[in-house]
Amino acid sequence: MKQHAASVSKTAKDIERVGQEVGNLETDLEATGSSRTADDVQNQLNDVSANLLVAPLISCLRCPDCVWCSRSNERERQALQTEKERAQNALRTHEKDLGGMQLREVNLKSQIKDRTTLEKQVGEMKAQVTAASQSSKVRVPPIFLPLLSRVFAEPSPH
């Protein structure tokens, strides 16, 4: 009877410890955006809790060490740990992708700004060329054409 009471006390402590671990893991999974819903986790937690309450009492009557219970708890803990690591890896990947996309966005915005500035400058230059060509269309009488061609064609000897 004393051994049974010690076994029940140990089981109660194990239940509390596992409950705390599951709570911590649920919080971590929720923060990382796990694919499982809170209801899924709660149902799994209820199943584990039911197994911890019922199965150990039955198996503890048969075996003093209750190896089955500790193995089951370990498998559950490892499954939750694996899910947590998967969610953390996915979060890191998404954060890395987001950083790359933000950098690309900044670069593209800079290129758009540069292109807009250049297009504005090209438009202004075209307007200046048009204005200059309109103002430079002066009619020179044919008499002065030979003189102008010599002035602009040969550098002066001085």
N, C-alpha and C positions, 0 to 999 in steps of 0.2 A: 504494500500500500504506500509506503514511504517512497519507494522507487517510482511508483506511478504518479504521485504528487510532484516529485522532482521533474519527471518527464513532462507533465502538464505545464509546470511553471516554465521550464525551458522552452516548450512550444509556444507559450504565450509571449515570451521575450522574443523568440524568433519571428513571430507574427508581427510584433510591433516594429522590430528592426527592418523586416522586409517591407512593411507598409511605409516606413520612412524612406527607404531606398526607392521604392516605386514612386512615391510622391516626388522625390527629387528628380528622378528620371523623367517623370511626366512633365514636370516644370521645364526641364531642359529640352525635351522633345517639343513641347508647345512653343518654346521660344525659337526653336529652329525651324518650325513649320513642318512638323512630321505629317506624313500622309495618313496617319490614323487619327480618327476623331477622338474627342474626349470620352464619348460613349463607348467606343471600342476599347479604350484603355481601361475604363471603369469596369466593363464587362469582364475583361481579362483579369483585372484586379480582384473582382468578386469571385471568379473561378479559382484563382490562386488562394484567396483567403479561405474559401470553402474547403479546398484541398488541405490547407494548413490546419484547419479546425477538425475535419472529419478523419482524413487519412492518417495523420499521426497518431490519433487515439487508437485506431484499429491496429496500425502497425506497431505502435509502441507497446501494445499488450503482447505482441509476438516477439519483438526484438528490443533490447535495451538501448542500442545505439541509434536506431531509427535511420538507417542509411538511406532508405528510399526517399524519405522526406528531404534530407539534405541534398541529394542528387537532383530531385525535382526543383528545389529552390534554386540551385546553382544553374540549372538549364534555363529557368525563367530569367534569372539575373543576367546570364550571358546573352539571351535573346534580346532583352531590353537594352543592354549595353551595345550590342551590334546595331540595333535600330537607332540608338542615339548617335553613334559614330557615323552611320550612313547619313543621317540628317545633318550633322555638323559638316561633313564633307560636301554635301549638296549646297549648304549655305555658303561655304567658302568659295565654291565654284561660281555660284550666282553673284557673290560680292565681287569676285575677280572680273567676271563678265561685265558687271555693271560699271566697274571702274574703267574698263577698256572702252565701253560705249560712251561714257561721259567724256573721256579724253578725245575720242573720235568726234563727238558732238562739238567740243570746243574748237578742234582743228577745222571742221567743216564751217562753223560759224565765222571763223577768222578768214577762211578762203572766200566765203560769200561776201564778207565785208570788203576784202581786197578787190574782188571782182567788181563789185558795185562801184567802188572808188575809181577803178581803172575805166570802167564803162562811162562814168561821168566825165572823167578827164578826156577820153576819146571824143565824146560828144562836144565838149568845150573846144578841143583842138580843131575838130571839123568845122565848127562855127567860125573859129578864127581864120582858118584857111579859106573858107568861103568868103568871109569879109575881106581878107587880104587880096584874094583874087579879084573880087569885085572892085576894090579900090585901085588895084594896079592895072586895070584895063584902060590905059591911057593911049590915045591914038597919037602916034608920032608921024609927022609928015614924012613922006618918002625921001625927001631931000636929005634928011638927017640920018637915015639908016646906015649909009656907008661910014659916016663919022662915028656913030655909036658902036658899030661892029668893030672898028679899029680900037676904040677906047677900051672896050670890054674884052677884046681878044688878046691884046698884047700888053705886057706889063711895061711901064715906063722905064726908060734907060737910066734915069737919075738914081 
